[in-house]
């Protein structure tokens, strides 16, 4: 499974009709804040995917002999690796915060 499929799963959620229908009443300002967060997340994931694809393409070009600059390919792969690690840390912190909230007793 590639990053695009995972991202689409994350953004679109369940695809079966009726699972989310009628369960999420929202006011006029809620969709704007939700759309801005969702847009920010979509842009970040798109940028992460673009970096991963560019790094993979650079490595493929280096292997096939189309690219002759090892330095640039190494920089691309390092940037892609750091971006992925940052995304994973953000996910971990978000899950940790969610679990703390979930375990709160009122």
Order of alpha helices (4+ residues) and beta strands (2+ residues): alpha-alpha-alpha
